């Protein structure tokens, strides 16, 4: 629900004010998300007594992961969202488990399997149908790159996650992300924020709290109490809820092309999820 709402409210925040949006620059919004999350998680680890020093080498690894999972992930998503639909952004997010499975095989984290290849082919066909049949959806292509970047982050962060824990990784990933984006995003935020309307401020605050802080906390909580496969299956809800919110708030229906792409992408996710479910059971 948090991620689906983030797609729709993010689209509204990025829309020009003349069309009823907030007129927020995507890099300024990405900077606001990173700074807000960094301050929140830094405060949380201190209040809960979970702050502990990390060696310099670990900080460098987390900074490198932050480029993939925070800086590129946030900026590519918001830049793409500005020029595509909220539904397309949420639907393309469903490819993350498939891309992650394929990259896990490529980096020899998991064994290759025919089901992973089949899932990748189906999901990739859905991405191509959504973004490049007839006319190219540039925003959709940027969102697809965002999904690939985040999938790479998931695969490469496994070792660091096991050593430092989820909360420490998220805290420093957002902190390093904010530091790295500051030279560009900071300037956009400082220049744009004084011009924002009350509606823009409300949308930005919602995006910082709900699809950023709440979503990351909820994912960490769920992963400690359930299996990755069960958590992954709930990604099906994102495009469904985004489609409903998109229609209610913006009166934008979902087209036939997007519905056909949904079938291909969901089929790919199902093939990979079923394979992982059997592997976990074994």
C-alpha positions in Angstrom: 0.0 0.0 0.0 2.8 2.4 0.9 4.7 1.8 -2.4 1.5 2.0 -4.5 0.5 5.3 -2.8 4.0 6.6 -3.4 3.7 6.1 -7.1 0.4 8.0 -7.3 1.2 10.8 -4.8 4.7 11.0 -6.3 3.1 11.5 -9.8 0.9 14.2 -8.3 3.9 15.9 -6.6 5.9 15.9 -9.9 3.1 17.2 -12.1 3.2 20.9 -13.1 1.1 23.2 -10.9 -0.9 24.2 -14.0 -2.4 20.7 -14.1 -3.1 20.4 -10.4 0.2 19.0 -9.3 2.9 20.2 -6.9 5.5 21.2 -9.5 8.3 19.5 -7.5 11.6 18.8 -9.3 12.4 15.0 -9.2 15.9 15.5 -7.9 14.6 17.9 -5.2 12.0 15.2 -4.2 14.7 12.5 -4.2 16.9 14.7 -2.0 14.0 15.3 0.4 13.4 11.6 0.7 17.0 10.8 1.4 17.5 13.5 3.9 14.2 12.7 5.7 15.0 9.0 5.9 18.6 9.6 6.9 17.6 11.8 9.8 14.9 9.4 10.9 17.0 6.2 10.8 20.0 7.9 12.4 17.7 9.0 15.3 16.1 5.6 15.5 19.4 3.7 15.9 20.4 6.1 18.6 17.2 6.0 20.6 17.0 2.2 20.4 20.7 1.8 21.3 21.5 0.0 18.0 24.2 2.5 16.9 27.6 0.8 16.7 30.8 1.8 15.0 31.6 0.3 11.6 35.1 -0.2 10.1 36.0 2.1 7.3 36.0 -0.7 4.7 32.3 -1.5 5.7 31.4 2.1 5.3 32.9 2.1 1.8 30.9 -1.0 0.9 27.7 0.5 2.1 28.5 3.8 0.2 28.9 1.7 -3.0 25.7 -0.1 -2.3 24.0 3.2 -1.7 24.8 4.3 -5.2 22.7 1.4 -6.5 20.0 1.0 -3.9 19.4 4.7 -2.9 20.9 7.3 -5.3 20.2 5.6 -8.7 17.1 3.8 -7.3 15.4 7.0 -6.1 16.5 9.4 -8.8 15.7 7.1 -11.8 12.4 6.2 -10.3 11.3 9.8 -9.8 12.6 11.0 -13.2 10.8 8.1 -14.9 7.6 8.6 -12.8 7.5 12.2 -14.0 7.0 11.2 -17.6 5.1 7.9 -17.3 2.0 6.8 -15.5 1.8 5.8 -11.8 0.4 2.4 -12.8 3.3 1.7 -15.2 5.8 2.6 -12.5 4.1 0.3 -10.0 3.8 -2.5 -12.6 7.5 -2.3 -13.5 8.3 -2.5 -9.9 6.9 -6.1 -10.0 9.9 -7.1 -12.2 12.3 -6.6 -9.3 12.0 -10.2 -8.0 12.7 -11.6 -11.5 15.6 -9.3 -12.1 17.0 -10.2 -8.7 16.7 -13.9 -9.3 18.5 -13.6 -12.7 21.3 -11.4 -11.2 21.6 -13.9 -8.3 22.4 -16.6 -10.9 24.7 -14.3 -12.8 26.7 -13.6 -9.6 26.6 -17.2 -8.6 24.6 -16.5 -5.4 22.0 -19.0 -6.6 22.0 -22.0 -9.0 20.7 -21.5 -12.5 17.3 -23.0 -13.3 15.1 -23.2 -16.3 12.2 -21.6 -14.3 14.3 -18.5 -13.6 15.1 -18.1 -17.3 11.5 -18.6 -18.3 10.4 -16.1 -15.7 12.9 -13.6 -17.0 11.8 -14.0 -20.6 8.1 -13.5 -19.7 8.8 -10.5 -17.5 11.2 -8.9 -20.0 8.5 -9.4 -22.7 6.1 -7.6 -20.5 8.6 -4.7 -20.0 9.2 -4.5 -23.8 5.4 -4.5 -24.5 4.8 -1.8 -22.0 7.7 0.5 -22.9 8.7 -0.2 -26.5 5.9 -1.4 -28.8 4.8 1.1 -31.4 6.0 4.2 -29.4 8.7 4.2 -26.8 7.7 5.1 -23.2 10.9 6.8 -22.1 9.7 7.1 -18.5 9.0 3.4 -18.5 12.5 2.6 -19.7 14.0 4.8 -16.9 11.8 3.0 -14.3 13.0 -0.4 -15.7 16.6 0.8 -15.2 15.6 1.8 -11.7 14.3 -1.8 -11.0 17.5 -3.3 -12.4 19.6 -1.0 -10.2 17.6 -2.0 -7.1 17.8 -5.7 -8.0 21.6 -5.4 -8.2 21.6 -3.7 -4.8 19.6 -6.6 -3.3 22.0 -9.2 -4.6 25.2 -7.4 -3.7 24.1 -6.3 -0.3 23.6 -9.9 1.0 27.0 -10.2 2.7 26.9 -6.7 4.3 23.3 -7.3 5.5 24.4 -10.5 7.3 27.3 -8.7 9.0 25.7 -5.4 10.1 21.9 -6.1 10.1 19.0 -4.5 8.1 18.6 -1.4 10.2 22.3 -0.5 10.2 22.5 -1.0 6.5 19.4 1.1 5.7 20.5 3.8 8.1 24.0 4.3 6.5 22.7 3.6 3.0 20.3 6.6 3.2 23.0 8.7 5.0 25.6 8.1 2.3 23.0 8.5 -0.4 22.0 11.9 1.0 25.7 12.9 1.1 26.4 11.8 -2.5 23.3 13.5 -4.0 23.7 16.7 -2.0 25.8 18.6 -4.6 23.0 18.3 -7.2 19.9 17.4 -5.3 20.6 19.8 -2.4 20.8 22.8 -4.8 17.5 21.8 -6.5 15.8 21.4 -3.0 17.0 24.7 -1.7 16.0 26.5 -4.9 12.6 24.9 -5.2 11.3 24.4 -1.6 10.6 28.2 -1.0 8.4 28.2 -4.1 6.3 25.1 -3.2 2.6 25.5 -2.5 0.9 24.0 0.6 -0.2 21.1 -1.6 3.3 20.4 -2.7 4.6 20.4 0.9 1.9 18.0 1.9 2.7 15.6 -0.9 6.4 15.7 -0.3 5.9 15.1 3.5 3.6 12.1 2.7 6.2 10.7 0.3 9.0 11.0 2.8 7.0 9.3 5.6 4.9 6.7 3.8 6.6 5.1 0.8 10.1 5.8 2.3 10.3 5.5 6.1 7.2 3.4 6.7 7.8 1.1 3.7 11.4 0.3 4.6 10.5 -0.3 8.2 7.5 -2.5 7.2 9.7 -4.6 4.8 12.4 -5.1 7.5 9.7 -6.1 10.1 8.0 -8.5 7.6 11.3 -10.2 6.5 12.1 -11.0 10.1 8.8 -12.8 10.6 8.1 -14.4 7.2 9.8 -15.9 4.2 11.2 -13.8 1.3 8.8 -15.7 -1.0 5.7 -14.6 0.9 6.9 -11.0 1.2 7.7 -11.0 -2.6 4.2 -12.2 -3.5 2.6 -9.1 -2.0 4.3 -7.1 -4.9 1.2 -8.1 -6.9 -0.8 -5.6 -4.8 1.3 -2.6 -5.9 0.0 -2.2 -9.5 -3.6 -3.1 -8.5 -3.7 -0.5 -5.7 -1.9 2.0 -7.9 -4.4 1.5 -10.7 -7.3 2.2 -8.2 -5.6 5.3 -6.7 -4.7 6.5 -10.2 -8.3 6.3 -11.3 -9.8 7.8 -8.1 -7.3 10.7 -7.7 -6.4 11.4 -11.4 -9.3 9.8 -13.3 -6.7 8.0 -15.5 -7.8 4.4 -16.5 -5.4 1.6 -17.3 -5.1 1.0 -21.0 -5.2 -2.4 -22.9 -1.4 -2.3 -23.6 -0.7 -2.0 -19.9 -3.1 -4.8 -19.0 -1.5 -7.1 -21.5 2.0 -6.2 -20.2 0.6 -6.9 -16.7 -0.2 -10.5 -17.6 3.3 -11.2 -19.0 5.0 -9.6 -16.0 2.8 -11.3 -13.4 3.4 -14.6 -15.2 7.2 -14.1 -15.0 7.0 -13.2 -11.3 4.8 -16.3 -10.6 7.2 -18.7 -12.2 10.1 -17.3 -10.2 8.2 -17.1 -6.9 6.9 -20.7 -7.3 10.5 -21.9 -7.9 11.8 -20.0 -4.9 8.9 -21.3 -2.7 9.8 -24.9 -3.6 13.5 -24.2 -3.0 12.8 -22.7 0.5 10.6 -25.7 1.3 13.3 -28.1 0.4 
